[in-house]
Amino acid sequence: MKLPIRKYGDPILRAKGKRINEVDDKILTLVENMLETMHAANGVGLAAQQVGYALQLTVLDVSHVEDRPSAMILNGQPVADLQTAMPLVLLNPVVRLGEATDVGSEGCLSFPDVTAEIERSISVELEAETLEGDAVRIEASGLLSRALQHEVDHLNGILFIDRMSSASKASHASRLKRLQKETARM
């Protein structure tokens, strides 16, 4: 079932997610609905907060993005075809950022029509759990690295506008204010 995506101004987007200690039917249904919602919105990632749940849970799928390549090493093994590893469902992820950074374009499903150049680490290492309770280690670069950082930020109540330059924030100020007002009316 496609879920409504929470927009900027909704307080749940600032909530730090609670750790998931047990995967039950509610979590499995939520994951299924999050994947459907993300794909229907043409997104590459979706955090539980974006659909109203303050949990350490995110889903990602960058396999359909051809103009922004990604590289991935899963549990020490290079992944030649990202289609085989996607979508990712990550519980309780912890990310370690690489030192080198670059600036790239980002948007967010919770901020319709807002994109900005955001500085992020070029590569990351991430540890998380799967729905089956297995530990997983991911080394990523390219769009996948950027998406992982963006989604883990969401799980900690950090929004991509928090990482915008002051000039970029100023240029989006009226749109952000309008989004907050629209969300407040809902």
N, C-alpha and C positions, 0 to 999 in steps of 0.2 A: 504494500500500500504506500503510495506516495504521500510523504509528510509535508506539512507547511514549513518552509524555511524561515527561521526567525531573522528579523532584520535589525540593523543597527538601531540602538535605542532600547532594545529588549534587554533587561538586566541579566537574563540567563547567559548572554554572550560574555559577560564579565565574571561568571562563576567558575571557580576552579573545580575541575571534575573530581569526583570521588573514585577511589581505586575500586576496580572490579575484582572481587575475590572468588566469585562463583558465576559460571555461565549457566543460566537457566533458560527456560522457554521465553521469558520476557526479553532477555538479552538477544537470543537468537532471532526473535521476531523483529526487534529493533534493528539489528544488523541488516536483515533482509530488506526492511523498509528504508533504511539509510542508503543502501546500495541502489535501490530503485529510484529514490529521490535524487541522489547524486547523478545517476545516469540520465534521468529525465531532464535535469537542469543543465546537462552538458558540463558538469563540473569534473575536476580531477581529484577532489577531496571533499570530505564532509565530516565535521566533528559532531559528537553527540549534542553539544551545546546548541548547535545550529538548528536542531530539531526539538529543542526543549528539555534535554536531559543533561544534568551536570555530572557526567561520567567520564572516566579516562578511556574513551573509545573513539576511534576514528576509522574511516574507510577511505581508500585511495585507489585510483586507477588512472595511470598516465599512459597506458598502452595505445590509446587511440590518437595521441598527440604526436604528429610526425614532424612538425617544424621546430620542436624544442626537445631534442633528444635527451635521454636519460641513460645512466649506467647503474647497474645494481649487482652487488655481491650478496648472496643470501646464504647465511651460515657458512661462510668461507668459500662458497662456490659461485663463480661468475654466472650470471643469468644472460644467456645469449639472446633469447626472445622474451621480452617483457610480458607478452601475452600469456605465457605459461605461469607467470607469478602473480598476475593481476586477476581480480582486485585483491588488494591487501586489506585485511581486517586486523587492526592492531589494538590490543588492550594494554593499558598501563605503560605506554611508551616513555622511554627516557632517551633523550638525544644528546650526543656529544658533537659539538660543532668543530669543523675544520678551521684552521687559522686563516686561510686565504678566503677573501670575499669578492663578490662582484655585485653589480646592480642589475636588476632585471624587472620586467613588467609583471605586476601581480594584480589580480582582482580577487573578489570574494563573493560567494553566493549570498552572503548576508549584507552586501553593499552593492546592490544593482547599479550598473552604469558608473562605477567608480573603479578606476585603475590608477596605479602609481608605480613609479620606479622605486624598488625597495632593495636595500643592501642586505644580502644574506651570505652565509658561508657557501662556498662552492661545493663542498662535500660534507657529509655527515656520517656518523655511525649511530645506529639506533638499536636499542634493545627493547623488546616488547614480548607480549604473550599472544598466542593464537587462541581461537575459540576452543580448541582442543586442550588448552592448558600447557602447550609446549612453549619453551623459550625460543625466541627467534632473534637473530642478529642480522641487521641490514647495513651495508655500506652503500651509499648512494651519491651520485653526482648528477648534474643537469637538472631538468625539471623535477625529477623525483626528489632530489635533495631539497629543492625550494618548497615543494608541496609538503614534504614531511615536516620541515621547520614551521610552515604556516599552520598546519593542523595541530602540531604539538603546542604551538602558541595558543590556539583556540582552547585546548584542553586545560590550559593554565590561566584562562581569562584574558589573554593578550590578543589584541586585534591588530590587523595589518596596518591600520591607520596609526597605531602607536609607534610603528617603525618608519613612518613617512618622514621626509624632511619637513622642516617648518614651512618652506615655500610650497611644497606639495599640499600640505594640510591647508594652507591659506587658499590655494587655488580651488580646493574642494569644499571649503567651509560652508558655502550656501547649500550645496547638495547634501552634505552631512547633516546640517541643521534641518533641512526639509525631510530627510529620512527619519530623523529622530521624532519630528512632529507627526509624521504619518504613522510611525510605530506607536506613539503615545495614544493616538486616536483609536487604535485597534482594540 
